[in-house]
Amino acid sequence: MLPAITNKLAQDIFQEERDVKLLWHAGEPMASGLKHFKELYAPFVGSKYITNVIQTNATIIDDSWCEFFKKNDFYVGVSIDGPEWANSNRVGRKGQTAYNDILKGIQKLKDHEIDFVVIAVVDFNTLDRAEELYSFFCELGCSWVGINLEENECVNQREICDDDRVLRFWEELFDCWYKNPIIELREISSALSWFQELNDSKHFNIDEYHLDLLASVAYNGDIVVLSPELLGGKAPMYNNFIVGNVAAESIFDVEKNIQEVAYVKDFSKGVLTCKAECEYFSFCRGGQASNKFYETGDFTSTETKYCRNSKKRVVDAIINQLNFQ
């Protein structure tokens, strides 16, 4: 990405005077090198409107990166899938395992007293080892873990699990957390918060739906909306999901016209169908656009494997375990 892209983005944000969360993500955002990353970040330095988050596999974190994170109040997310056996897909360019380098990077964060959270991908190998997974993250020192059940998205077309093994995984994971709740589990927290809202709030609108722009900006300034996983995807009928370019227009002008985008219209149709048919709608809110498209080829579709694995089975698992308790 050229600095001109972030310069223009910063101008638009400051002119709009909107609070914005910037998630620095890619394959690996730190691969640009710290010098270039500082050039990209320079327009945002000191801004009261910006909250910064970076998602990294931590393999090249050193003292200089840590000093940069602390100086600019970055929230840091680390991608690690559990113990060494769970990280077989996390390798370097030469095919070597990245696990030990990830741990070294995490230790640097700890040395500099930088809090970090974790995103972990769970596949077939992990489904029967929830207790071992939870224990690992408790010992790792993170404060929060997001669990991503492997998904069919864009270039990742590997088979994913879609049966009761997923339900048992969530049941075991919830049981581990319930007995020893020393770290937060994103999916568990979201479901419990939903239960609480349903139980307590007189103002909770079970049918409420808000379309989130969730704009993603490519290295060349191209903008896609709804799901970052659409960035780089191929769909000629939708102009490869590109809805504008930062260099040519404000990202907030894109937001104003989002309902006129063809794939957004199709996705909204599917959400309305979910709302009419699904008893989990007030929790799921209609699912994720990228999962619908990559699993079914149709934004207007409803239930997906992602929906069952990461929403419905989470709720069912917690109810089952609470009844058991």
C-alpha positions as CSV (number, residue, x, y, z in Angstrom):
1,M,0.0,0.0,0.0
2,L,1.2,3.5,-0.9
3,P,1.2,6.2,1.8
4,A,-1.1,8.2,-0.5
5,I,-3.9,5.8,0.3
6,T,-3.7,6.2,4.0
7,N,-3.2,10.0,3.6
8,K,-6.5,10.2,1.7
9,L,-8.3,7.9,4.1
10,A,-7.1,10.0,7.1
11,Q,-8.4,13.2,5.4
12,D,-11.8,11.7,4.9
13,I,-12.0,10.5,8.5
14,F,-10.9,13.9,10.0
15,Q,-13.3,15.8,7.7
16,E,-16.2,13.6,8.8
17,E,-15.1,13.8,12.5
18,R,-16.2,10.2,13.0
19,D,-14.8,7.7,15.5
20,V,-13.2,4.9,13.4
21,K,-11.7,1.6,14.4
22,L,-8.8,0.8,12.0
23,L,-8.0,-2.9,11.8
24,W,-4.6,-3.4,10.2
25,H,-4.9,-6.8,8.7
26,A,-3.9,-8.7,5.5
27,G,-2.1,-11.9,5.3
28,E,0.5,-10.4,7.6
29,P,0.4,-6.5,7.9
30,M,3.8,-6.5,9.6
31,A,5.5,-8.0,6.5
32,S,5.7,-4.5,5.1
33,G,8.4,-3.7,7.6
34,L,8.3,-1.2,10.4
35,K,9.7,1.7,8.3
36,H,7.0,1.4,5.7
37,F,4.3,0.7,8.2
38,K,5.2,4.0,10.0
39,E,4.8,5.8,6.7
40,L,1.4,4.3,6.3
41,Y,0.4,5.2,9.8
42,A,1.8,8.7,9.9
43,P,-1.4,10.5,8.9
44,F,-3.2,9.0,11.9
45,V,-0.6,9.8,14.6
46,G,-2.3,11.5,17.6
47,S,-5.8,11.5,16.1
48,K,-8.6,11.4,18.7
49,Y,-10.9,9.7,16.2
50,I,-8.8,6.5,15.6
51,T,-8.6,3.3,17.5
52,N,-5.9,1.0,16.1
53,V,-6.0,-2.8,16.1
54,I,-3.4,-5.0,14.4
55,Q,-3.9,-8.7,13.7
56,T,-0.6,-10.6,13.3
57,N,1.0,-14.0,13.6
58,A,3.6,-12.3,15.8
59,T,6.6,-14.0,14.2
60,I,8.5,-10.7,13.5
61,I,7.6,-8.8,16.6
62,D,10.7,-7.3,18.2
63,D,11.5,-4.5,20.6
64,S,11.1,-1.8,17.9
65,W,7.6,-3.0,17.0
66,C,6.6,-3.2,20.6
67,E,7.7,0.4,21.2
68,F,5.7,1.5,18.2
69,F,2.6,-0.4,19.5
70,K,2.9,1.2,23.0
71,K,3.6,4.7,21.7
72,N,0.5,4.6,19.5
73,D,-1.9,2.7,21.7
74,F,-2.3,-0.3,19.4
75,Y,-4.5,-3.2,20.4
76,V,-2.7,-6.4,19.4
77,G,-4.4,-9.6,18.2
78,V,-2.2,-12.7,17.7
79,S,-3.1,-15.5,15.3
80,I,-2.2,-18.8,16.9
81,D,-4.3,-22.0,16.9
82,G,-3.3,-23.6,20.2
83,P,-0.3,-25.9,21.1
84,E,2.3,-26.7,18.5
85,W,0.4,-29.7,17.1
86,A,-2.6,-27.3,16.3
87,N,-0.4,-25.0,14.2
88,S,0.6,-27.3,11.3
89,N,-0.9,-24.9,8.8
90,R,1.1,-21.9,10.1
91,V,4.4,-22.1,8.2
92,G,6.9,-19.8,6.8
93,R,7.7,-19.3,3.1
94,K,10.0,-22.2,3.1
95,G,7.5,-24.5,4.7
96,Q,9.1,-24.4,8.2
97,T,6.8,-24.3,11.2
98,A,6.1,-20.8,12.6
99,Y,5.1,-21.9,16.1
100,N,8.3,-21.1,18.0
101,D,8.6,-17.7,16.3
102,I,5.0,-16.9,17.3
103,L,5.8,-17.7,20.9
104,K,9.0,-15.5,20.7
105,G,6.8,-12.7,19.5
106,I,4.3,-13.2,22.2
107,Q,7.1,-13.2,24.8
108,K,8.2,-9.8,23.4
109,L,4.7,-8.4,24.0
110,K,4.8,-9.7,27.5
111,D,8.2,-8.2,28.1
112,H,6.9,-4.8,27.1
113,E,3.7,-5.3,29.1
114,I,1.4,-5.2,26.0
115,D,-1.9,-6.9,26.5
116,F,-2.9,-9.2,23.6
117,V,-5.8,-11.2,22.4
118,V,-5.9,-14.3,20.3
119,I,-7.8,-15.5,17.3
120,A,-7.5,-19.3,16.8
121,V,-8.7,-21.4,13.9
122,V,-10.2,-24.8,14.9
123,D,-10.2,-27.6,12.3
124,F,-10.8,-31.4,12.5
125,N,-7.6,-31.9,14.5
126,T,-8.8,-29.7,17.4
127,L,-12.5,-30.6,17.7
128,D,-11.9,-33.4,20.2
129,R,-9.3,-31.5,22.3
130,A,-11.2,-28.5,23.6
131,E,-9.9,-28.9,27.2
132,E,-6.3,-28.9,26.0
133,L,-7.0,-25.9,23.8
134,Y,-8.5,-23.9,26.7
135,S,-5.7,-24.8,29.1
136,F,-3.1,-23.7,26.5
137,F,-4.7,-20.3,26.1
138,C,-5.0,-19.8,29.9
139,E,-1.3,-20.4,30.3
140,L,-0.4,-18.3,27.2
141,G,-1.3,-15.1,29.0
142,C,-3.9,-13.6,26.6
143,S,-7.0,-12.0,28.0
144,W,-9.5,-13.0,25.2
145,V,-9.8,-15.7,22.6
146,G,-11.9,-15.7,19.5
147,I,-12.6,-19.1,18.0
148,N,-12.9,-19.4,14.2
149,L,-14.2,-22.8,13.1
150,E,-12.5,-23.4,9.7
151,E,-14.6,-21.9,6.9
152,N,-15.0,-22.3,3.2
153,E,-14.0,-18.8,2.1
154,C,-12.3,-17.5,-1.0
155,V,-9.0,-19.5,-1.5
156,N,-9.7,-21.9,1.4
157,Q,-11.8,-24.7,0.0
158,R,-10.9,-27.4,2.4
159,E,-13.7,-29.6,3.8
160,I,-15.0,-28.4,7.2
161,C,-16.8,-30.2,9.9
162,D,-20.6,-29.8,10.0
163,D,-22.0,-32.3,12.5
164,D,-22.4,-33.0,16.2
165,R,-18.7,-33.0,16.8
166,V,-18.9,-29.2,16.6
167,L,-21.7,-29.2,19.2
168,R,-19.6,-31.4,21.6
169,F,-16.6,-29.1,21.1
170,W,-18.6,-26.1,22.2
171,E,-20.1,-28.0,25.1
172,E,-16.6,-29.1,26.3
173,L,-15.2,-25.6,25.8
174,F,-18.0,-24.0,27.7
175,D,-17.6,-26.5,30.5
176,C,-13.9,-25.7,30.8
177,W,-14.6,-22.0,30.9
178,Y,-17.4,-22.4,33.4
179,K,-15.2,-24.2,35.8
180,N,-12.2,-21.8,35.3
181,P,-13.3,-18.5,33.8
182,I,-10.0,-16.8,33.8
183,I,-10.0,-15.7,30.1
184,E,-12.8,-14.4,27.9
185,L,-14.1,-16.6,25.1
186,R,-15.6,-14.4,22.3
187,E,-18.3,-16.7,21.2
188,I,-19.3,-17.7,24.8
189,S,-19.4,-14.1,25.9
190,S,-21.5,-13.1,22.9
191,A,-24.1,-15.8,23.5
192,L,-24.3,-15.1,27.3
193,S,-24.8,-11.4,26.6
194,W,-27.6,-12.2,24.2
195,F,-29.3,-14.4,26.8
196,Q,-29.0,-11.6,29.3
197,E,-30.5,-9.1,26.9
198,L,-33.4,-11.4,26.1
199,N,-34.0,-11.9,29.8
200,D,-33.5,-8.3,31.2
201,S,-34.0,-5.6,28.6
202,K,-37.5,-4.2,28.0
203,H,-36.1,-2.3,25.1
204,F,-34.3,-5.2,23.3
205,N,-35.8,-5.4,19.8
206,I,-35.6,-9.0,18.7
207,D,-36.2,-8.0,15.1
208,E,-33.7,-5.1,15.0
209,Y,-31.2,-5.2,12.1
210,H,-28.4,-2.8,11.2
211,L,-26.3,-3.3,8.1
212,D,-22.7,-2.8,9.0
213,L,-20.5,-1.2,6.3
214,L,-17.4,-3.0,7.5
215,A,-15.4,-1.4,4.7
216,S,-12.1,-3.0,3.7
217,V,-9.4,-1.1,1.8
218,A,-7.0,-2.9,-0.5
219,Y,-3.4,-2.0,-1.1
220,N,-4.4,0.0,-4.1
221,G,-7.3,1.8,-2.4
222,D,-10.1,-0.4,-3.7
223,I,-13.0,-0.7,-1.3
224,V,-15.2,-3.7,-0.6
225,V,-18.0,-3.8,2.0
226,L,-19.8,-6.3,4.4
227,S,-16.9,-8.8,4.8
228,P,-13.1,-8.4,4.6
229,E,-12.9,-11.9,3.1
230,L,-14.5,-10.6,-0.1
231,L,-11.4,-8.5,-0.7
232,G,-9.5,-10.2,-3.5
233,G,-12.4,-12.5,-4.4
234,K,-13.6,-13.0,-7.9
235,A,-17.2,-12.4,-8.9
236,P,-17.5,-10.6,-12.3
237,M,-21.3,-10.2,-11.8
238,Y,-20.5,-8.0,-8.7
239,N,-17.4,-6.2,-10.1
240,N,-15.3,-8.5,-7.9
241,F,-17.1,-6.8,-4.9
242,I,-15.3,-3.5,-5.5
243,V,-17.6,-0.5,-4.7
244,G,-15.2,2.3,-5.0
245,N,-11.6,3.5,-4.4
246,V,-10.3,5.7,-1.6
247,A,-8.2,7.7,-4.0
248,A,-11.3,8.7,-6.0
249,E,-14.0,9.1,-3.3
250,S,-14.6,9.3,0.4
251,I,-15.3,6.0,2.1
252,F,-18.2,7.8,3.8
253,D,-19.8,8.6,0.4
254,V,-19.6,4.8,-0.3
255,E,-21.4,4.3,3.0
256,K,-24.2,6.7,2.0
257,N,-24.9,4.7,-1.2
258,I,-24.3,1.2,0.2
259,Q,-27.9,0.1,-0.2
260,E,-27.7,0.6,-3.9
261,V,-24.8,-1.9,-4.3
262,A,-26.0,-5.0,-6.1
263,Y,-24.5,-7.6,-3.7
264,V,-25.6,-5.6,-0.7
265,K,-29.1,-5.6,-2.0
266,D,-28.9,-9.4,-2.5
267,F,-27.4,-9.9,1.0
268,S,-30.2,-7.8,2.5
269,K,-32.8,-10.0,0.8
270,G,-31.2,-13.0,2.4
271,V,-31.2,-11.3,5.8
272,L,-34.9,-10.6,5.6
273,T,-35.5,-14.3,4.9
274,C,-33.4,-15.3,7.9
275,K,-35.4,-12.8,10.0
276,A,-38.7,-14.4,8.9
277,E,-37.6,-18.0,9.3
278,C,-34.9,-18.4,11.9
279,E,-35.4,-18.5,15.7
280,Y,-31.7,-17.6,16.2
281,F,-32.0,-14.4,14.1
282,S,-31.7,-11.9,17.0
283,F,-28.4,-13.5,17.9
284,C,-27.0,-14.2,14.4
285,R,-28.5,-11.1,12.8
286,G,-28.6,-12.7,9.4
287,G,-25.1,-14.3,9.1
288,Q,-22.0,-13.2,7.3
289,A,-22.0,-12.1,3.6
290,S,-18.8,-13.9,2.7
291,N,-19.9,-17.2,4.1
292,K,-23.2,-17.1,2.2
293,F,-21.5,-16.3,-1.1
294,Y,-18.5,-18.7,-0.8
295,E,-20.6,-21.6,0.5
296,T,-23.6,-21.2,-1.8
297,G,-22.7,-18.8,-4.5
298,D,-25.7,-16.7,-3.6
299,F,-25.9,-13.7,-1.2
300,T,-29.6,-14.2,-0.8
301,S,-29.2,-17.7,0.8
302,T,-29.9,-18.2,4.5
303,E,-28.4,-20.9,6.7
304,T,-24.7,-21.8,6.1
305,K,-22.2,-24.1,7.8
306,Y,-20.7,-21.1,9.4
307,C,-24.1,-20.2,10.8
308,R,-24.6,-23.7,12.3
309,N,-21.0,-24.0,13.6
310,S,-20.4,-20.6,15.0
311,K,-23.8,-19.4,16.0
312,K,-26.5,-22.1,16.5
313,R,-24.3,-24.8,18.0
314,V,-22.7,-22.3,20.4
315,V,-26.1,-21.3,21.7
316,D,-27.3,-24.9,21.9
317,A,-24.1,-26.1,23.6
318,I,-24.5,-23.4,26.4
319,I,-28.1,-24.3,27.0
320,N,-27.3,-28.0,27.2
321,Q,-24.5,-27.4,29.6
322,L,-26.4,-25.0,31.8
323,N,-29.3,-27.4,32.0
324,F,-26.7,-30.1,33.0
325,Q,-25.2,-27.9,35.6
